[in-house]
Amino acid sequence: MTQTVSVTVPVDANGRAESAIYVDWVAWLLMIAAWVLLVSSRVQATPGMKLLKLKLADVRGERVGWLRAAGRCAILLAILGLNATIIMSGLQYGFSNQGGLGFILFVIGVALLLNVVVFFPWWFVRRLPRAPLFDILAGTRVVKVA
């Protein structure tokens, strides 16, 4: 048995969608809202974090508010979006007539360096805590539950 679900999206003369909001974005926003509400609640964890005995706390070990949790999520998504933009635009330029394999390798190296700086900032600045950059900026930590 096959079931088909379709969504009607108005398009312009060039075939581009006229609306900037798609159904996919609703699912993403609901998922992000659920994550923020779970980590800022009394539980302080998603189901996966609970299974691994982890929780999200502020630097003093107390529960984070929904605003701080949303800020942490926004910073992480901005970093991941920048990373994806660097890689995709670099690959597109590298595979075009102007670029080449050397440029593609350069772009991959830049993206790798960005990830190392984001996830291991204490390698570069010794006085920083052993936490990812988005946790440092948001004032949060993922801690092990006793």
N, C-alpha and C positions, 0 to 999 in steps of 0.2 A: 504494500500500500504506500502510495506517495502522496504527501500533502504539500501544497505550494502556498506560500504566503507572499503577497506582493504589496508594495507601497507605492503610491502615486506621488511623484515629485514633479512639480511644474518646472519646465525647462525653457530657456530662451531660444532664439533663432540659431545659436551656435551649439546647442545641445548641452549647455551648462545649466546646473540647477539654479533656480532663481532664489531659493531660500538658503541661508547659511546654516540653518539648523536641520540636521538629519535625525532619523530615528536612532542611529547608532550613538549619537551624542547623548541621548536621553539615558541609554543603558550605562554609558561611561559615567555620567554625572550621578546616577543612582548608586553605582558601585563606589565612587569616591565618597559620596555622602554616607554610605553605610560604613565605610572604613573609618571616616572621621568620627562618626557617632560611636562606633565600637571602641576605638582607642581612647576616646575622651570620656567614656562612661566609667562606672565602677569596675567593670571588667578589665579595662586598660589593655585589651588585646583583641586581635582577630582570632577566629577559630584556629588558624595555623600557628599563630604566636602562642596561644594557650596550649596547644599540643606540644610545642617545643619549650614550654615553661618560660616564656619571655613576656615582657610587658613594656609599654611605652610610658616613660615617666619624665618629669622635668629634671633639671640638674641636681635638685635636692632629694629626688626620689619620690616626689609627690605626684598625684594625678595631674595630667595636663588638661587644660580646657579645650573646648572645641575650636576656638579661634587659633590657638597654638598648633593643634593637630592639623587644622586646615592649612595653616601657614607652612608647616613642614611638608605637607603633601604638595602644595603649590610650588615650593622651592624644588622639590624632587622632580616634579613633572616638568618644570621649566628647564632643569638641567638635562633631563632625558630628551626633551624636545630639541634643545640646542645640539645635543649629541646626534640625534637622528637627522637634523637639518644639515649639519656638517658632513656627515657620511653620505647622505643621499645627493646633496648638491655637488659634492666632490666626485662621487661616482658618475653622476650625470655629465659633469664637465670632463672627467677623465676619459669616459667612453666616447665623447664627441670628437670631432676632428681636431680641436685645439689641444686637448689633453693627451695623456698617455699613461703608461704603466707607472712611470716615476711619480706622476701627480697623484695617482690612485694610492700608491704606497705612502706618499706624504700625507694625504688626507686621513688614511687609516692610522698613521702615527700620531697625528694631531688629536684624533678622537680617543686613541688609547691614552695619550698624555692627559687629556681632559678627565677621563675616567679615573686615572691614578690620582690626580689632584683632588677630585671630588671624594673618592672613597678612602684615600690614605693621606689626608692633608698633614698629619703629624710627621710624615717623612720629610716634609719641606720646612715646616715651622715646628721646632721641637717643643715649644711651650703649649701647643694645642693639645687638647685631650684626644685619646684614641677613639675617635668617633668620626663618621662621615661628615662632610662639610654641611649637608642639609640639616643634620642633627645639631651641629654647632651653631649654625645661624638661627635655628628655631628654638634653641635652648632646651632640647629634648635629648633623651638617651633611651636606647633599647637595653633593658636590664634583665638579668636572670632572676627568676622568682625562686626564693628559698624554699 
